[in-house]
Amino acid sequence: MKLTHVNHGSFIYETNEELLLTDPWIFSNAFQGWSQFPYPHIDTVKKVFSESSKLSIVLISHAHDDHLDDIFLSKLPNHIKVVIPKTKNQGFINRILRNGILRENIIEVDQNIKKVGSFCISAIFDGSLSSEDFIFLISNNNDLVIHSNDNWREYKNITLGKIKSICSKLGIINTILMSQVGIADAYPIYYQGISANEKKTIIKDKIKFMCESVLKNCENLDIKNGFAYANQSIFNSNFSNLIDLDFNPYELRENLINNYSG
């Protein structure tokens, strides 16, 4: 299984037969103020959005704008399957339907392993973040990706047990854990009354905590490979807050992550 990072929380999972794309955020702005930064490479976009594309599955981990691109969904061919976590949120399904996806092409997944095309997929609810955020396990043959997205906190013991059980059932040999490490909201950058130095300290402490949580999850699952993603975004605004900073928060994030890589 070949992996290609598109941007933010979006990845291409490629087998000889097909492509699976997670959390598309390619065309639309998010939350009326975010845009992709940097934008996905044009060759990567063509891989999932061309007449010759092998794309057959789009997986959406949750219904936030930076993981669900309405314009992208509205342009998908009718044969594409859309995989989402099984929740009580009917609004999630309705949003996908409004973009022209057929109801029979929406596949809801829970912690039980479901075969979708050439992939085995399950969604585990950890509960440490919100009622809508799920950890997806995506596998093909002996390879497994733990697509954590916003679930960067240290996993609960029950979650660790579920992941280990699925790995055992599938005979997984190679595992990589992917998790958000970055500034995914306006705090503290766009908050008034916080000095530049205080903002820098808050961001450093948060990124360090996130990195340590990812490493702890890898340790608890005996995983050697981790990937820090998300945060490929920038706010579109006329605020002067970024100009007033004496540091680049995105470079600060990269430098901190590099200190943990080895």
N, C-alpha and C positions, 0 to 999 in steps of 0.2 A: 504494500500500500504506500503510495507516494503522497506526501503532504506538501502543500504550497500555501503560505500565508498570503491572504489577499489584502486585508487591512483590519485594524481593530480586532473584533472577535471572530472574524470571518476566515475560514480555511477551506481549501479544496482537498478532498480525499479522493484519490484516483486509483482505480484498479484497471486491469486490461479491458474490462467491459464497460465501465461507467464512471461518472463523477458524482460525488456528493458535496454539496456546498453548505457550510454552516453560517448562520446569522448574517445574511447579506445586508450590507450598508454601502451601496455603490453610487446611487444617483440622488436620493432624497437627503435633505437636511434633517437633523434630528432636534426635537424639542424647541423648534423655532429659533435655534441659535447655534447649533453645532454643525460643522461640516467636516468631511474627511480630511485629514492632514497627516501625512501626505496622501494624495489620492492613490487608488490602486493603479498599478502599472497597466497600460493599455493591453499588453499581451496577455496578462492575467485575466482581464475582463473578457477578452475575446475567447478565452478558454472555456468560459461558462456561458457566453452570450453570443454565439455565432451559429450559423446553420449547421456547421460540422461538429458542434459541441456534443460531448458524450454526457452532458449533465442530465441526470434522471431524478435526483433527489435533492431537495432543499430542506435543511433542518433549521428550525428556529427555536432557540432555547427559551426565550421569553419575549414578551410583546413590547419591549422598550424600542423607541425609534431607531437607536443605533444598533439594533439587532434585527429589525424588521423593516426592510426598505419597500415602501408601498409601490413606488414606481417600478422597481425591479420585479416585484411579484406580478404586477399588472401586465408585464410584457412576456411572462413565461408561456411556453407552449402548453397545450392541454394535457400532454402526457406526463408532465412533471408531478411527482409525488411530494407533498409537503408534510414533514414530520414535526410534530409539536409534543410537548409534555401533556399528559392527561391531567387536566385540572378542572375546577368547577367554573373557570372563567369563560363563559360563553362569548364575552366580548372579544376575546382572543380569536376564536373561530370566526366570529362575524366579520372581524377586520380582514381576515384572509379571504373570506368569501366575497367581500366587497371588491377585492382586487381581481376577481374573475376566476379564482381557483375553484374547481368543482368540489363539492362536498365529499364525493367518493375518493378524491385524491388527497384528502387530509387524513393523515394517519396519526392517531394519538398513542403515545408510548408511555408505559409506566416502568417500574423496576423489573418487570418480567422481560426476558430477552425476546425481541421481535425481529424476525428476518425481513429486511426490506431490500429488495434487489440482492446484491452480493454482500450486503453489510448486515451485521447483527447490532441492534441498537436497543438501549435501555435508558431510562431516565430515573435518577434517584433524587429524592427530596431530602435535603439535609436539614432544612428549617432554621439555619443560623442567620439567614439574611432576610427573606420574605417568603410569603406563601406562593410566590410565582416563579422563584428561581430554582432551577433544577440542574443537577450535574448529569451530563450525558456521557454514556459509554458507547463508543463507536468502534467496531472491530471488523476486521476482514482477515480470514485465515488465523494466523497466530499473532497478529498485530492488533493492539488496542490503544485507543486514545481516550483519555479522560478529559472531556471538554467541560471544564469547570465554569468558564465565564466569570460571572460576578461572585461565585462561591469560593472566594480566596481564603476565607478563614479556616482555621484548623478543623478538619472533619470530626464529627462526632463518632464515637465508637461503633454505633449501629450502622453508620454510613460506611465506615471502613470495612465492617463485616460484610455488608452487601456487595461492595466492590470486589473484595477478595473471593467471595462465593461465585460471582459472575466470571471472574478470571479463571477460577478452577473449572467451572462448567465448560468454558470455551477452550480450555487448553492454551491459554495465552502465554506466549514466550516474551514478546517485546511490548513494553508499555511506556507511554509518554504521558505526563500530566501537564496540561495546559491551563493556566490560570491568569486572571486579570491581575496586573500589577501596574497601577497608575492612578491618575487623577480623573475620576469619572463623574465629577460634579463641579459646581462653581465654587465650592469651599476648598481652601480659603481665598483663592485668587481674587474673586470678585466681591469679597466682603469688605465693606467700609469699616474703618476703625481698627483695622489690624495692620500693624507695620509690616514693611517688606521683610525685615529680619524675622518677625514672628511667623509670617507666612512660610518662609523658607524652613524654619524649624518644624512647623506643623507638617509640611509636605515630606521632609526628610524622615520624620518619625513614622508617618503613615506608610511610606514606601518600604522602610526597614521592617515594619511590622508585617506588611504583606509578603515581602520576600521570605522572612523567617517562617511565616505560616505555610507558604508553598513548600519550603524545604522540609518543614515538619511533616506535611502530608506525604511528601515523597519518602521520607524516612519511615513513616508508619506503614506505608504500602510497599516498602522495599523497591522503590523505583529510582533508577539512576538518572533518568532524563526528564527535565522539566523545561517548560517554555513559558516565558512571561509575555503576555499579549494584552491587547486593548490599549486604550490611551492614544490610538492613532486618530486624534481629533483635535479640533481647535474651536474656540468660541468665536462666532461672528457678532461683534458688537462694537459700538463706538466708545466703550468705556476706556478710560486711560489707565486702568489698573495694571495691565501688563507693561505698559510703558514705564510706570512708576517703579516697577520691580528692578532690583539691581542684579537679577539672575534670571536665567531661562529655566522655567519649571520643567520643561520637557527634557532639556539637557541634564538637569539635576537628576531626574528619574533614571535616565540611561546610565549615568555615572554610578548611581547607587546600585542598580541592577548588576552592572559589570563587576562591582565589588563582591557580589555574591556568586558570580558564575565561576566555574572551575572545571 
